[in-house]
């Protein structure tokens, strides 16, 4: 197939997707919005998928039976028909908001692709009761894609709709990837689930394995046995794996220095960071940052 044919095919696909969208609405809400201290909105629910990036401050999202706090830099994905109430933090909150109909994602038909790929857990789907609220922490790529969508919808430059469609496809893949990384088999020990959740939320802090075991309420020896049995890793290896994965993301997608990335990801020594990075990635942090 020559380049012209590929070019034509891509445009046709993008045109077909935009034509299929109900009323050709690429989003119903796309904006930056600030809330007063302790201001509330809701409770309400809607068909739209809602994505909020906390640009400043913190906020609490109240669901029917739980409340989840979101700090600056974190992202919430609220799926369709989920009753929720938003509460701004004590010093106010600024959000980057994007709301759109789920049919935009359904145009990409990723669910069927995931089900055919044995390497991806078939239980990881966005539109489910289990995933009615997704909390995304320290993911620069997802934040930037949401920002690109908002910017394109605001400026409406020539062919903006095609770029927006492609950004939605990228957003869907990145969210699925995030869910895949956070996925654990249903048979996994509950203590191991809690330990992994704690590590994922606190990897950037000065934590150690003894601290993880204390938080979960088990002995350090039992924690090591769980990681060895289920993941074939030591708890420290897993912690370093999470930290290095985040370091790679920051090195590739931000202007942060290697030293800044080192400390942002929880390492206390640039030398140790570089050694572990090279062990896991086969290259130095400097090579990735180029």
C-alpha positions in Angstrom: 0.0 0.0 0.0 1.5 3.4 -1.0 1.7 6.4 1.2 -1.2 8.1 -0.5 -3.5 5.2 0.1 -2.6 5.1 3.8 -3.2 8.8 4.0 -6.6 8.5 2.4 -7.6 5.6 4.6 -6.7 7.4 7.8 -8.7 10.4 6.8 -11.7 8.2 5.9 -11.5 6.5 9.3 -11.4 9.8 11.2 -14.2 11.2 9.1 -16.3 8.1 9.7 -15.8 8.3 13.5 -16.7 12.0 13.7 -19.8 11.4 11.5 -20.9 8.6 13.8 -20.8 10.8 16.9 -24.3 11.8 18.0 -24.9 15.4 17.1 -21.1 15.6 16.3 -20.4 16.6 19.9 -16.8 15.8 20.8 -17.4 17.0 24.4 -20.2 18.6 26.4 -17.8 20.2 29.0 -14.2 21.2 28.4 -12.9 23.9 30.7 -10.8 25.1 33.6 -13.0 25.9 36.6 -12.3 27.1 40.1 -14.4 26.4 43.2 -14.6 28.4 46.4 -13.4 26.8 49.7 -15.7 23.9 50.7 -18.1 24.7 47.8 -20.2 21.7 46.8 -21.8 20.6 43.6 -24.4 17.9 43.4 -25.4 15.2 44.1 -26.1 14.3 40.5 -25.4 11.8 37.8 -25.2 11.8 34.0 -24.6 9.7 31.0 -21.4 11.5 30.2 -17.9 10.2 31.2 -16.4 12.8 33.4 -12.6 13.4 33.8 -11.2 15.9 36.2 -7.6 16.8 36.7 -6.9 18.6 40.0 -4.8 21.6 39.0 -4.8 23.3 42.3 -5.8 22.4 45.9 -7.7 19.2 46.7 -11.3 18.0 46.6 -13.5 15.2 47.9 -15.8 13.1 45.7 -18.7 11.6 47.6 -20.3 8.5 46.1 -23.3 6.6 47.6 -21.2 4.6 50.0 -17.7 6.1 50.0 -15.7 9.3 49.8 -12.5 9.7 47.9 -10.0 12.5 48.3 -8.1 13.8 45.2 -5.0 16.0 45.6 -3.2 18.3 43.3 -1.9 16.4 40.2 -4.4 13.6 40.5 -7.1 12.6 38.1 -10.6 11.2 38.6 -12.5 9.3 35.9 -16.2 9.0 36.7 -18.1 6.6 34.5 -21.7 6.9 33.3 -24.7 7.0 35.7 -22.6 7.2 38.9 -24.3 9.4 41.5 -21.7 11.7 43.0 -21.3 14.9 44.9 -18.2 17.2 44.5 -16.8 19.1 47.5 -13.9 21.5 47.1 -11.1 21.6 49.7 -10.7 24.0 52.5 -8.6 26.4 50.3 -10.6 26.0 47.1 -10.0 23.8 44.1 -9.2 24.4 40.4 -10.0 21.6 38.0 -9.4 20.9 34.3 -12.7 19.3 33.3 -13.6 17.1 30.3 -17.0 15.5 29.9 -18.1 13.5 26.9 -20.6 10.8 25.9 -19.3 7.1 26.2 -20.1 6.6 22.5 -16.9 8.4 21.7 -14.9 5.6 23.3 -17.1 2.9 21.9 -16.2 4.0 18.4 -12.7 2.5 19.0 -14.2 -0.9 20.1 -11.2 -1.6 22.4 -13.2 -3.9 24.6 -13.3 -6.6 21.9 -9.6 -6.1 21.2 -8.7 -6.5 24.8 -10.8 -9.7 25.1 -8.8 -11.3 22.2 -5.4 -10.4 23.8 -4.5 -13.0 26.4 -1.8 -10.7 27.8 -4.5 -8.1 28.9 -6.9 -9.0 31.7 -10.3 -9.4 30.2 -11.9 -8.1 33.5 -10.3 -4.7 33.1 -13.1 -2.6 31.5 -13.9 1.0 32.0 -17.6 0.8 32.0 -18.3 -1.4 35.0 -19.6 -1.1 38.5 -16.2 -2.1 39.8 -14.5 0.8 37.9 -17.2 3.4 38.4 -14.6 5.8 39.8 -11.0 5.5 38.7 -8.3 7.4 40.6 -5.1 8.1 38.6 -2.0 9.2 40.4 1.1 10.7 39.0 0.4 10.1 35.3 1.7 13.0 33.3 0.8 11.4 29.9 -2.9 11.1 30.7 -3.1 14.7 32.1 -1.4 16.0 28.9 -3.8 14.2 26.6 -6.8 15.6 28.5 -5.2 19.1 28.2 -4.7 18.7 24.4 -8.3 17.7 24.0 -9.5 20.7 26.0 -7.2 23.1 24.1 -8.3 21.8 20.7 -11.9 22.1 21.6 -11.4 25.6 22.8 -9.4 26.9 19.8 -11.1 24.9 17.1 -8.3 25.3 14.6 -8.6 23.7 11.1 -9.1 19.9 11.3 -9.3 20.1 15.1 -12.0 17.4 15.2 -9.6 14.8 13.7 -6.9 15.6 16.3 -9.5 15.3 19.1 -10.6 11.9 17.9 -7.0 10.7 17.8 -6.4 12.1 21.3 -9.5 10.3 22.6 -8.1 7.0 21.2 -4.7 7.8 22.9 -6.6 8.6 26.2 -8.5 5.3 26.1 -5.3 3.3 25.5 -3.5 5.1 28.3 -6.4 4.6 30.8 -6.6 0.9 29.8 -2.8 0.7 30.3 -3.1 2.3 33.7 -5.8 -0.2 34.7 -3.8 -3.1 33.4 -0.8 -2.0 35.6 -3.1 -1.7 38.6 -4.8 -5.0 38.0 -4.4 -8.0 40.3 -6.0 -11.5 39.9 -9.2 -12.0 41.8 -7.6 -14.8 43.8 -4.8 -12.6 45.2 -4.3 -12.5 48.9 -6.1 -9.5 50.5 -3.0 -8.5 52.5 -1.0 -8.4 49.2 -3.6 -6.3 47.6 -3.4 -3.8 50.5 0.4 -3.8 50.4 0.5 -3.2 46.6 -2.1 -0.4 46.9 -0.1 1.3 49.6 3.1 1.0 47.6 1.5 2.5 44.5 0.1 5.4 46.4 3.2 6.1 48.5 6.1 5.1 46.3 7.3 8.7 46.0 7.6 8.9 49.8 10.5 7.6 52.0 8.9 4.2 52.7 10.5 0.9 53.4 9.3 -2.7 53.6 8.9 -2.6 57.3 6.6 0.4 57.0 4.5 -1.4 54.3 4.1 -4.4 56.6 3.0 -2.2 59.5 0.4 -0.5 57.3 -1.0 -3.8 56.2 -0.9 -5.3 59.7 1.3 -8.3 58.9 4.9 -9.3 59.6 7.7 -8.3 57.3 8.5 -12.0 56.8 4.9 -12.8 55.8 4.9 -9.9 53.4 8.1 -11.2 51.7 6.5 -14.6 51.3 3.4 -13.1 49.7 5.4 -11.2 47.1 7.5 -14.2 46.4 4.5 -16.6 46.1 2.2 -14.4 43.9 4.6 -12.0 42.0 7.9 -13.8 42.1 9.5 -10.6 43.4 10.7 -9.2 46.6 8.7 -6.2 48.1 11.8 -4.0 47.5 12.1 -5.2 43.9 8.4 -4.3 43.3 8.8 -0.9 45.0 11.8 -0.1 42.8 9.9 -1.4 39.7 7.0 1.1 40.4 9.5 3.9 41.0 11.5 3.2 37.8 8.3 3.0 35.7 7.3 6.4 37.0 10.8 7.8 36.5 10.7 6.8 32.8 7.4 8.5 32.4 8.7 11.7 33.9 12.0 11.7 32.0 10.2 11.3 28.7 7.3 13.6 29.3 8.6 16.5 31.4 11.5 18.9 31.6 12.5 17.7 35.1 16.2 17.0 35.6 17.4 13.6 36.4 18.0 14.6 40.0 14.5 16.0 40.3 13.0 12.8 38.9 15.2 10.8 41.3 13.7 12.5 44.4 10.2 12.8 42.9 10.0 9.0 42.6 11.1 8.3 46.2 14.8 7.6 45.7 17.1 9.2 48.3 20.3 9.0 46.4 20.9 9.9 42.7 23.7 7.2 42.6 21.4 4.5 43.8 18.7 5.7 41.5 21.0 5.5 38.5 22.2 2.0 39.5 18.7 0.6 39.9 17.5 2.3 36.7 20.3 0.7 34.7 19.6 -2.7 36.2 15.9 -2.6 35.2 16.1 -0.6 31.9 19.5 -1.6 30.6 20.3 2.0 29.9 21.1 5.0 32.1 18.5 7.8 33.0 20.5 10.2 30.8 19.9 7.9 27.8 16.1 8.0 28.4 16.0 11.7 29.0 17.6 12.5 25.6 
